[in-house]
Amino acid sequence: MSSIAQKTKNRKLLYKKEVLFEFWTEPLYCYMTVKRRE
């Protein structure tokens, strides 16, 4: 029981990390390309 709950918790954390990663890399990538163009 507890192991299943732990896996679910880990999956939620992983999902949050992935969303944050996507959220941060998009603008950062755009910023870097703009800087390079200058």
C-alpha positions in Angstrom: 0.0 0.0 0.0 2.6 2.5 1.1 4.9 1.7 -1.8 2.1 2.4 -4.3 1.4 5.8 -2.6 5.1 6.5 -2.7 5.2 5.8 -6.5 2.2 8.1 -7.1 3.9 10.8 -5.0 7.1 10.4 -7.0 5.2 10.5 -10.3 3.5 13.7 -9.3 6.8 15.3 -8.3 8.4 14.2 -11.6 5.4 15.7 -13.5 5.8 19.0 -11.6 9.5 19.0 -12.4 8.9 18.4 -16.1 6.2 21.1 -16.3 8.6 23.6 -14.5 11.4 22.6 -16.9 9.2 23.2 -19.9 8.0 26.5 -18.4 11.5 27.8 -17.8 13.4 26.5 -20.9 11.0 28.0 -23.5 11.6 31.7 -22.5 15.2 31.0 -21.7 15.8 29.5 -25.1 14.1 32.5 -26.8 16.1 34.9 -24.7 19.4 33.2 -25.7 18.6 33.2 -29.4 17.7 36.9 -29.2 21.0 37.6 -27.4 22.9 35.7 -30.0 21.3 37.6 -32.8 22.4 41.0 -31.5 
